[in-house]
Amino acid sequence: MMTSSSDELLRRGVEPAVVIEHLRVVRGKRPAIHDLSVQIARGSITGLLGPSGCGKTTLMRSIVGTQIINEGSVSVLGHPAGSAPLRRRVGYMPQAPTIYDDLRIVDNVRYFGSLYGMDSTSADEAITAVGLDDHRTALCSNLSGGQRTRVSLACALVAAPDLLVLDEPTVGLDPVLRVDLWQQFHQLARRGTTLLVSSHVMDEADHCGDLLLMRDGHLLAHTTPRNLREDTGCQSLEEAFLSVIRHTTAAAAS
């Protein structure tokens, strides 16, 4: 498997944020994840990339502790995934916005903050972090798709988590808003937050320090954008991903 920047961090003694060993998940009698093992270093932005239906969401749900696993183990920040000590330390933003349309932005974020024992100041800081100060009293039913995404992100940020798991946060957003969100993700990483961000858009891979490439429930590679280009000889990350798929398919066939 291709080497990644996480490998270097782990060699320098940086404790991993996530340790997954021989994970196997079956959903609807079909294997969704096949014997997957990986470590994610703290303070990194790791992109989880692959086509729709490849197992990205199932893997993320396993990390946040909402997915029943059939075999293997998932450890997050030194604890079993989903255990009580992690409730304020892991933020999760699913694909569909998890907000209440009949509440204002500030009420939504304060509500989620209260579930973690956070005060209104934490909610105000989360709203500021996603750039919605000017809309804080707007009803969520009146928001655009991009604004709803930002509110969901604020709800995930309100407890200042050590690990932030974001499931396709930029899908359907305009290019300007996508760039703005990635700038926010980099700011969080510089402050020490570990981010796992899924996408099926390969050009977003350049925003990540590490890449996990998935297909059909298998982890094809744990690499970096630079190493992926060098190892495949492709400048386009989409072409590089396709090259990895072709090589793994050929190896399996032989």
C-alpha positions as CSV (number, residue, x, y, z in Angstrom):
1,M,0.0,0.0,0.0
2,M,1.2,3.5,-0.8
3,T,2.8,5.4,2.0
4,S,1.1,8.5,3.5
5,S,1.9,11.5,5.6
6,S,0.3,9.7,8.5
7,D,3.0,7.1,8.4
8,E,5.6,9.8,9.0
9,L,3.6,11.4,11.8
10,L,3.2,8.0,13.5
11,R,6.9,7.3,13.1
12,R,7.6,10.5,15.0
13,G,5.5,9.3,17.9
14,V,2.3,11.2,17.1
15,E,-0.6,9.2,18.7
16,P,-3.2,8.1,16.2
17,A,-6.6,9.6,16.4
18,V,-8.3,6.5,14.9
19,V,-7.1,2.9,14.9
20,I,-9.1,0.4,12.8
21,E,-8.1,-3.2,12.8
22,H,-9.7,-5.8,10.5
23,L,-13.0,-4.1,10.3
24,R,-15.8,-6.0,8.6
25,V,-19.4,-4.6,8.2
26,V,-22.4,-6.3,6.7
27,R,-25.4,-4.3,5.7
28,G,-28.6,-5.9,4.3
29,K,-26.8,-9.3,4.1
30,R,-24.2,-7.7,1.8
31,P,-20.6,-7.0,2.9
32,A,-20.1,-3.2,3.0
33,I,-16.5,-3.2,4.4
34,H,-14.1,-6.0,3.9
35,D,-11.3,-6.5,6.5
36,L,-10.2,-2.9,6.6
37,S,-7.2,-1.8,8.8
38,V,-5.9,1.8,8.9
39,Q,-4.6,4.4,11.3
40,I,-5.3,8.2,11.1
41,A,-2.8,10.5,12.8
42,R,-4.0,13.4,15.0
43,G,-4.1,16.9,13.6
44,S,-4.4,15.8,10.0
45,I,-7.0,16.3,7.3
46,T,-7.7,12.9,5.8
47,G,-9.8,12.6,2.7
48,L,-12.0,9.6,2.3
49,L,-12.5,9.3,-1.4
50,G,-14.4,6.9,-3.7
51,P,-17.5,6.5,-5.7
52,S,-21.0,6.5,-4.2
53,G,-21.8,3.2,-2.5
54,C,-18.2,2.3,-1.9
55,G,-18.5,2.2,1.9
56,K,-17.4,5.7,2.9
57,T,-20.5,6.5,5.0
58,T,-20.4,3.0,6.6
59,L,-16.8,3.6,7.6
60,M,-17.6,7.0,9.0
61,R,-20.5,5.6,11.0
62,S,-18.2,2.9,12.4
63,I,-15.8,5.6,13.6
64,V,-18.5,7.7,15.3
65,G,-20.0,4.6,16.8
66,T,-23.4,4.5,15.1
67,Q,-22.7,1.4,13.0
68,I,-23.0,-2.2,14.1
69,I,-19.8,-3.9,13.1
70,N,-19.5,-7.6,12.5
71,E,-15.8,-8.2,13.0
72,G,-12.7,-6.2,14.0
73,S,-12.3,-3.1,16.2
74,V,-12.4,0.7,16.0
75,S,-10.6,2.8,18.6
76,V,-11.0,6.6,18.6
77,L,-8.8,8.9,20.7
78,G,-7.9,5.9,22.8
79,H,-11.4,4.7,23.5
80,P,-13.8,2.2,21.7
81,A,-15.8,4.0,19.0
82,G,-19.1,5.3,20.4
83,S,-18.2,5.0,24.0
84,A,-19.2,7.6,26.6
85,P,-15.9,9.4,27.0
86,L,-16.1,10.4,23.3
87,R,-19.5,12.1,23.3
88,R,-18.0,15.6,23.5
89,R,-14.8,14.8,21.7
90,V,-16.2,13.6,18.3
91,G,-18.2,15.8,16.0
92,Y,-20.2,14.3,13.2
93,M,-21.8,15.9,10.2
94,P,-23.9,13.5,8.1
95,Q,-24.8,14.0,4.4
96,A,-28.3,15.3,5.2
97,P,-28.5,18.4,7.3
98,T,-29.4,17.5,10.9
99,I,-31.2,20.8,11.7
100,Y,-34.7,21.8,12.7
101,D,-36.4,23.9,10.1
102,D,-38.8,25.6,12.5
103,L,-35.9,26.9,14.7
104,R,-33.6,29.8,14.1
105,I,-29.9,29.2,13.3
106,V,-28.9,30.3,16.8
107,D,-31.5,28.0,18.4
108,N,-30.4,25.0,16.5
109,V,-26.8,25.4,17.5
110,R,-27.6,26.2,21.1
111,Y,-29.8,23.1,21.2
112,F,-27.0,20.8,20.0
113,G,-24.6,22.6,22.3
114,S,-26.8,21.9,25.3
115,L,-26.7,18.2,24.5
116,Y,-22.9,18.4,25.1
117,G,-23.3,20.6,28.2
118,M,-22.0,23.7,26.3
119,D,-23.2,27.2,27.0
120,S,-24.5,29.9,24.6
121,T,-21.0,31.3,24.2
122,S,-19.9,28.1,22.5
123,A,-22.8,28.3,20.2
124,D,-22.0,31.9,19.3
125,E,-18.4,30.9,18.5
126,A,-19.5,28.0,16.3
127,I,-21.8,30.3,14.3
128,T,-19.0,32.8,13.9
129,A,-16.6,30.0,12.8
130,V,-18.9,29.1,9.8
131,G,-19.5,32.7,8.8
132,L,-23.2,33.0,9.7
133,D,-23.2,35.9,12.2
134,D,-25.3,38.1,10.0
135,H,-28.0,35.3,9.7
136,R,-28.0,34.0,13.2
137,T,-31.7,34.8,13.8
138,A,-32.9,33.5,10.4
139,L,-35.3,30.5,10.4
140,C,-33.6,27.4,9.0
141,S,-36.6,26.8,6.7
142,N,-35.6,30.0,4.8
143,L,-32.0,29.1,4.3
144,S,-30.2,28.2,1.0
145,G,-28.6,24.8,0.7
146,G,-25.1,26.2,1.4
147,Q,-26.4,28.0,4.5
148,R,-28.0,24.8,5.8
149,T,-24.7,23.0,5.3
150,R,-23.0,25.7,7.4
151,V,-25.5,25.4,10.2
152,S,-25.0,21.6,10.3
153,L,-21.2,22.2,10.5
154,A,-21.8,24.7,13.3
155,C,-23.8,22.0,15.2
156,A,-20.9,19.6,14.7
157,L,-18.4,22.2,15.9
158,V,-20.2,23.5,19.0
159,A,-18.5,21.1,21.4
160,A,-15.0,22.0,20.0
161,P,-14.4,18.3,19.1
162,D,-10.9,16.7,18.8
163,L,-12.1,14.7,15.9
164,L,-14.5,16.0,13.2
165,V,-16.1,13.5,10.8
166,L,-17.7,15.2,7.8
167,D,-19.6,13.1,5.3
168,E,-19.5,14.8,1.9
169,P,-19.9,18.3,3.4
170,T,-19.4,20.1,0.0
171,V,-21.7,18.1,-2.2
172,G,-24.0,20.4,-4.2
173,L,-22.3,23.6,-3.2
174,D,-21.0,26.2,-5.5
175,P,-17.2,26.4,-6.1
176,V,-16.8,29.6,-4.1
177,L,-18.5,28.1,-1.0
178,R,-16.5,24.9,-1.4
179,V,-13.2,26.9,-1.3
180,D,-14.5,28.8,1.8
181,L,-15.4,25.6,3.6
182,W,-12.0,24.0,2.9
183,Q,-10.3,27.1,4.2
184,Q,-12.2,26.7,7.5
185,F,-11.2,23.0,7.6
186,H,-7.5,24.0,7.3
187,Q,-7.9,26.5,10.1
188,L,-9.4,23.8,12.3
189,A,-6.5,21.4,11.5
190,R,-4.0,24.1,12.4
191,R,-5.6,24.4,15.8
192,G,-5.1,20.7,16.3
193,T,-8.5,19.2,15.2
194,T,-8.3,15.9,13.3
195,L,-10.6,15.9,10.3
196,L,-11.9,13.0,8.2
197,V,-13.7,14.4,5.2
198,S,-15.4,12.2,2.6
199,S,-16.0,13.1,-1.0
200,H,-16.6,11.5,-4.4
201,V,-15.0,14.6,-6.1
202,M,-11.4,13.8,-6.7
203,D,-10.2,17.4,-7.2
204,E,-10.9,17.9,-3.4
205,A,-8.1,15.4,-2.7
206,D,-5.6,18.2,-3.1
207,H,-6.9,19.9,0.1
208,C,-6.0,16.8,2.2
209,G,-2.8,15.8,3.8
210,D,-3.7,12.1,3.6
211,L,-6.0,10.1,1.3
212,L,-7.9,6.9,1.8
213,L,-9.1,5.6,-1.5
214,M,-12.0,3.1,-1.4
215,R,-13.9,1.0,-3.8
216,D,-16.5,-1.7,-3.2
217,G,-15.8,-1.8,0.5
218,H,-12.1,-2.2,0.1
219,L,-9.3,0.2,1.1
220,L,-7.2,0.5,-2.1
221,A,-4.6,2.9,-0.9
222,H,-3.6,5.1,2.0
223,T,-1.5,7.8,0.4
224,T,-1.0,11.5,-0.2
225,P,-1.9,13.6,-3.3
226,R,1.8,13.9,-4.1
227,N,2.6,10.2,-3.7
228,L,-0.5,9.2,-5.6
229,R,0.7,11.3,-8.6
230,E,4.3,10.0,-8.3
231,D,3.3,6.3,-8.0
232,T,0.8,6.4,-10.9
233,G,2.5,8.8,-13.2
234,C,-0.7,10.8,-13.5
235,Q,-1.1,14.5,-12.9
236,S,-4.9,14.3,-12.7
237,L,-6.0,12.8,-9.4
238,E,-9.0,11.3,-11.0
239,E,-6.8,9.5,-13.6
240,A,-4.5,8.5,-10.7
241,F,-7.4,7.0,-8.9
242,L,-8.5,5.1,-12.0
243,S,-5.0,3.8,-12.4
244,V,-5.0,2.4,-8.9
245,I,-8.4,0.7,-9.6
246,R,-7.0,-0.8,-12.8
247,H,-3.9,-2.1,-11.0
248,T,-5.8,-3.6,-8.1
249,T,-8.3,-5.2,-10.4
250,A,-5.5,-6.7,-12.5
251,A,-3.7,-8.0,-9.4
252,A,-6.9,-9.6,-8.1
253,A,-7.5,-11.3,-11.4
254,S,-4.1,-12.8,-11.5
